[in-house]
Each structure stands twice: as structure tokens, then as C-alpha cells.
């Protein structure tokens, strides 16, 4: 078997169609946003019209297609697709509403509460130590953490900036000052159990103490300087802590750890009776 590095002579690029589950309103909104931007910067020429550019960028963001594949199917370079993607992301980020203004609109419409939750956007794993903060221990994969707020019907009203995947929901909420904005707007919030303790002061040690796990009895005994009970076993299958008097007596048989599995029952032979 030979390892050939050259492609076959009849190899050609195949182009296939893929469905993009997005509304026409979304496509027109992004295309109009790009047209106004091109007019503002006085850009006279682009390789494709704004409508086609919007479709390509939405396909990249929706299906996570490789830039080289999207570029090859539209007779453009991967660098051009990357530039269009970054350009439209910047335009959408500039149009994002501020947190205080979004909550103020909810209060003016008669809303009482908002729904808050954090989610992880999966990303590709990269090499190096710089990507280690993106590893989420909860989801056991790499990604970026975002915090989202919706109204009572589940419609998106605000989304936070992307943070490393290991960021906790409470940490993200405290950095964005969610409680301060909610109190200023006179609104309440509904969240899951991951936000327990959010109302505690982060600078107050008493508030942080309630979030910490309680130490095991053995660790609490060692911290207080007390001697453990001689018959108390730390873990199954481990030797128990013996007092100094028992260790000083050389005539006593040393303690053997108990087996984790019970001994098998032995059947007596007929000649033993």
C-alpha cells in the first residue's frame, strides 16, 4: 500500500445546498444593516451583494461551517469570509441593547419579573494553556459562558458578553451587576438553583461561608486539635487510628484492615463431621 500525496486526476469540488432555518426578517435586517454600514464608510465595491454576504455569514454562525468550504462554494477566499463575519458581528454587537434600558422597557410594559439563566456555547478545543479557562467542568467540554435575560414569555431581551467556560453563573451575574439593575428597575427575577446565594454580598465573608461546603468530621477534628475516637474508622478498608497505648504494647496483635467484601461461606466436608 502506497501513500500518495497527490489528489486523483478526476477530483472536482462538489457544491451542495443546505437549509438555513432562519426567517426572512432576520436576513433582511442583517442585509439592511450592512447596506447602511457600507454607505457610511463609502465602500464602492464588494465581491458579493449585501444579501449574499448576509446569507454566508448566517450560515457560518448557524451551522459552524468551515470558512474554506463556504468560500469555495462562492468563489471567494476564506480570508474574505472571515472579514465579513467579524464585520457583521461587530455591527450586531453595536446594536445590542444595554441592560438598564432593556429592563426599563420591561417595567414600562407592565412586566414584573424576568428570567435569568446561564448557558455554554460549545467551541473547538485549542492547544495551549490560554484555552484552559474555556474548559467547563460542569458540561465537560470547551466553550464560552453567556448570561441571558428573557421576559415572562421567553423572548430574549438581553445577553451578556462571552466569558470563559469555567465562569459560574453567580460570578457572571455579579460582574454584570444584575441585582443592582433589577432593583433600579423595580423588577424581580426567576432563576434555577445555580443562582442560590446571589443576593449575598461578595465582599462579606459571612455571605461566602454559606456557599462553602462543610468539612468532613475528620478534617474538623484535626482543625480543632482533638484526638479522634479509637474505634472510628475513616474509610472502609483502611486501618483505624489507634491510641498510643496500643501502639506501645508489643504483645498485642497489630490491627488488620477489614475487607471490603464479606468472606465467602465455607461448606464443611463430609469427613470433617
Secondary structure per residue as TSV (DSSP state, phi and psi in degrees):
chain	resnum	aa	ss	phi	psi
A	1	X	-	360.0	123.1
A	2	X	-	-100.3	149.9
A	3	X	-	-101.8	103.1
A	4	X	-	-96.2	127.5
A	5	X	-	-91.8	-11.5
A	6	X	S	-92.2	148.6
A	7	X	-	-76.2	158.3
A	8	X	-	-65.8	154.4
A	9	X	T	-67.6	-29.1
A	10	X	T	-97.6	17.3
A	11	X	-	-77.1	126.7
A	12	X	-	-131.4	157.6
A	13	X	-	-80.7	126.7
A	14	X	-	-100.4	135.1
A	15	X	-	-111.4	128.8
A	16	X	-	-124.4	159.2
A	17	X	-	-96.9	147.0
A	18	X	-	-137.8	139.9
A	19	X	-	-81.7	135.3
A	20	X	-	-111.0	104.3
A	21	X	-	-77.0	69.4
A	22	X	-	-132.9	154.6
A	23	X	-	-79.5	160.8
A	24	X	H	-66.9	-31.4
A	25	X	H	-61.6	-41.2
A	26	X	H	-64.0	-43.3
A	27	X	H	-64.7	-44.5
A	28	X	H	-66.8	-36.7
A	29	X	H	-62.8	-45.1
A	30	X	H	-69.5	-36.9
A	31	X	H	-67.4	-42.4
A	32	X	H	-65.3	-36.8
A	33	X	H	-63.2	-39.0
A	34	X	H	-70.9	-37.2
A	35	X	H	-63.2	-43.3
A	36	X	H	-65.4	-35.2
A	37	X	H	-69.0	-41.2
A	38	X	H	-65.7	-34.7
A	39	X	H	-70.6	-34.9
A	40	X	H	-70.6	-37.8
A	41	X	T	-90.4	1.0
A	42	X	T	59.2	47.5
A	43	X	-	-84.6	120.7
A	44	X	-	-88.1	-25.2
A	45	X	-	-147.6	140.5
A	46	X	-	-135.8	156.0
A	47	X	S	-64.0	-31.2
A	48	X	S	-134.4	157.2
A	49	X	-	-67.5	161.7
A	50	X	H	-58.8	-33.1
A	51	X	H	-64.7	-43.1
A	52	X	H	-68.0	-37.1
A	53	X	H	-63.3	-41.3
A	54	X	H	-63.2	-39.6
A	55	X	H	-64.6	-42.6
A	56	X	H	-64.8	-44.4
A	57	X	H	-66.6	-40.7
A	58	X	H	-64.8	-35.8
A	59	X	H	-66.8	-38.7
A	60	X	H	-65.8	-42.9
A	61	X	H	-74.5	-31.3
A	62	X	H	-82.3	-46.3
A	63	X	H	-103.0	-3.1
A	64	X	-	56.5	45.2
A	65	X	-	-73.9	150.0
A	66	X	-	-66.6	139.4
A	67	X	H	-63.5	-35.4
A	68	X	H	-66.7	-35.9
A	69	X	H	-68.9	-43.4
A	70	X	H	-65.6	-35.3
A	71	X	H	-71.1	-39.5
A	72	X	H	-66.0	-33.5
A	73	X	H	-76.4	-11.5
A	74	X	T	-120.8	11.7
A	75	X	T	58.3	43.3
A	76	X	S	-133.8	174.8
A	77	X	-	-91.1	160.0
A	78	X	H	-67.5	-30.7
A	79	X	H	-64.1	-37.3
A	80	X	H	-66.0	-41.4
A	81	X	H	-64.4	-40.5
A	82	X	H	-64.2	-39.8
A	83	X	H	-66.4	-41.3
A	84	X	H	-64.1	-41.2
A	85	X	H	-62.0	-48.2
A	86	X	H	-64.7	-34.6
A	87	X	H	-66.8	-45.2
A	88	X	H	-71.8	-33.4
A	89	X	H	-63.6	-40.5
A	90	X	H	-64.3	-38.0
A	91	X	H	-66.9	-40.4
A	92	X	H	-68.4	-37.5
A	93	X	H	-65.8	-34.3
A	94	X	H	-69.3	-25.3
A	95	X	T	-89.1	-2.6
A	96	X	-	-68.4	138.1
A	97	X	-	-73.9	151.0
A	98	X	-	-75.5	156.2
A	99	X	H	-65.4	-44.8
A	100	X	H	-66.2	-37.2
A	101	X	H	-71.3	-36.6
A	102	X	H	-66.2	-41.1
A	103	X	H	-69.6	-33.2
A	104	X	H	-65.3	-37.7
A	105	X	H	-65.9	-38.8
A	106	X	H	-63.8	-40.4
A	107	X	H	-68.3	-36.2
A	108	X	H	-69.4	-28.3
A	109	X	T	-84.1	3.8
A	110	X	T	92.1	12.6
A	111	X	-	-74.2	152.4
A	112	X	-	-115.7	-36.2
A	113	X	E	-134.6	161.9
A	114	X	E	-128.0	158.4
A	115	X	E	-102.2	132.0
A	116	X	E	-125.7	136.2
A	117	X	E	-160.9	151.9
A	118	X	E	-107.6	150.1
A	119	X	E	-143.4	163.8
A	120	X	E	-114.1	126.5
A	121	X	E	-93.6	112.2
A	122	X	E	-63.5	139.1
A	123	X	-	-131.4	169.2
A	124	X	-	-77.5	147.3
A	125	X	-	-83.0	129.8
A	126	X	-	-112.2	160.0
A	127	X	S	-84.0	159.5
A	128	X	S	102.5	162.9
A	129	X	G	-75.7	-20.0
A	130	X	G	-66.3	-21.6
A	131	X	G	-94.7	-1.5
A	132	X	G	-64.6	-36.9
A	133	X	G	-62.6	-18.8
A	134	X	G	-80.5	-4.0
A	135	X	E	-82.5	121.7
A	136	X	E	-95.4	119.8
A	137	X	T	-71.2	-27.3
A	138	X	T	-69.8	-47.2
A	139	X	T	-91.8	-11.5
A	140	X	T	58.2	45.9
A	141	X	E	-163.5	169.8
A	142	X	E	-88.6	146.9
A	143	X	E	177.3	-173.8
A	144	X	E	-120.1	139.0
A	145	X	E	-96.3	133.0
A	146	X	E	-132.1	152.5
A	147	X	E	-114.6	128.7
A	148	X	E	-122.4	144.1
A	149	X	E	-121.4	134.0
A	150	X	E	-128.9	164.3
A	151	X	-	-83.6	-170.4
A	152	X	T	-66.9	-23.8
A	153	X	T	-91.9	0.2
A	154	X	-	88.8	12.3
A	155	X	-	-84.2	135.1
A	156	X	E	-67.3	131.0
A	157	X	E	-119.6	-23.7
A	158	X	E	-163.6	146.9
A	159	X	E	-140.6	140.0
A	160	X	-	-82.0	174.5
A	161	X	-	-73.2	154.5
A	162	X	-	-73.7	134.0
A	163	X	E	-123.3	168.1
A	164	X	E	-56.4	150.2
A	165	X	T	-63.8	-22.6
A	166	X	T	-81.5	-1.3
A	167	X	-	-68.0	133.7
A	168	X	-	-82.5	157.3
A	169	X	H	-61.4	-41.3
A	170	X	H	-65.8	-39.8
A	171	X	H	-62.7	-43.6
A	172	X	H	-65.3	-39.3
A	173	X	H	-66.8	-37.3
A	174	X	H	-71.3	-36.2
A	175	X	H	-68.8	-31.2
A	176	X	T	-88.7	-0.8
A	177	X	T	56.3	49.7
A	178	X	H	-63.4	-44.5
A	179	X	H	-64.3	-39.0
A	180	X	H	-64.3	-40.1
A	181	X	H	-70.3	-36.9
A	182	X	H	-66.6	-41.4
A	183	X	H	-68.4	-35.2
A	184	X	H	-66.7	-33.5
A	185	X	H	-87.8	-9.0
A	186	X	T	73.1	34.2
A	187	X	-	-116.3	157.1
A	188	X	E	-103.9	175.8
A	189	X	E	-139.1	143.4
A	190	X	E	-115.7	128.1
A	191	X	-	-144.8	171.3
A	192	X	-	-87.5	-171.1
A	193	X	G	-70.5	-12.8
A	194	X	G	-69.9	-12.0
A	195	X	G	-105.0	16.2
A	196	X	T	-67.6	129.1
A	197	X	T	93.1	5.7
A	198	X	T	-66.6	-30.1
A	199	X	T	-77.0	-10.4
A	200	X	S	-72.5	151.0
A	201	X	-	-75.4	126.4
A	202	X	T	-68.1	-23.6
A	203	X	T	-90.8	-2.8
A	204	X	-	-95.4	118.0
A	205	X	H	-61.6	-29.9
A	206	X	H	-67.1	-35.0
A	207	X	H	-68.5	-36.9
A	208	X	H	-73.6	-26.9
A	209	X	H	-65.2	-30.7
A	210	X	T	-74.0	-18.9
A	211	X	T	-88.3	-16.1
A	212	X	S	-79.5	151.2
A	213	X	-	-78.6	149.2
A	214	X	-	-75.9	137.5
A	215	X	-	-70.3	159.2
A	216	X	-	-70.2	160.2
A	217	X	H	-59.4	-37.4
A	218	X	H	-64.0	-41.4
A	219	X	H	-68.1	-36.3
A	220	X	H	-67.6	-34.8
A	221	X	H	-67.6	-44.2
A	222	X	H	-65.8	-35.0
A	223	X	H	-68.7	-37.3
A	224	X	H	-82.2	-6.5
A	225	X	T	80.1	13.7
A	226	X	-	-88.7	153.5
A	227	X	-	-83.3	134.2
A	228	X	-	-71.2	157.8
A	229	X	-	-66.3	138.7
A	230	X	T	-65.3	-26.5
A	231	X	T	-96.0	2.9
A	232	X	-	-83.4	128.2
A	233	X	-	-99.0	136.2
A	234	X	S	-78.2	-49.9
A	235	X	S	-140.8	152.2
A	236	X	T	-65.7	136.2
A	237	X	T	87.1	1.9
A	238	X	S	-108.2	156.3
A	239	X	-	-72.9	143.9
A	240	X	-	-81.6	151.1
A	241	X	-	-70.4	120.4
A	242	X	-	-100.2	147.6
A	243	X	-	-68.7	166.5
A	244	X	H	-67.5	-30.6
A	245	X	H	-65.5	-38.4
A	246	X	H	-70.2	-36.2
A	247	X	H	-69.8	-30.1
A	248	X	H	-75.3	-21.4
A	249	X	-	-82.8	108.4
A	250	X	T	-80.0	-14.5
A	251	X	T	-82.6	-14.5
A	252	X	S	-84.4	145.5
A	253	X	-	-72.7	131.6
A	254	X	-	-62.9	149.3
A	255	X	-	-72.8	136.0
A	256	X	-	-106.7	141.2
A	257	X	-	-68.3	144.8
A	258	X	-	-72.8	145.2
A	259	X	-	-75.6	146.1
A	260	X	S	-72.5	-25.3
A	261	X	S	-107.5	137.7
A	262	X	-	-67.5	147.7
A	263	X	-	-67.2	144.0
A	264	X	-	-72.6	142.7
A	265	X	-	-71.4	135.2
A	266	X	-	-101.1	129.4
A	267	X	-	-91.2	127.8
A	268	X	-	-72.7	143.7
A	269	X	-	-77.6	159.5
A	270	X	G	-64.8	-32.6
A	271	X	G	-78.0	-8.5
A	272	X	G	-85.2	-14.5
A	273	X	-	-76.3	360.0
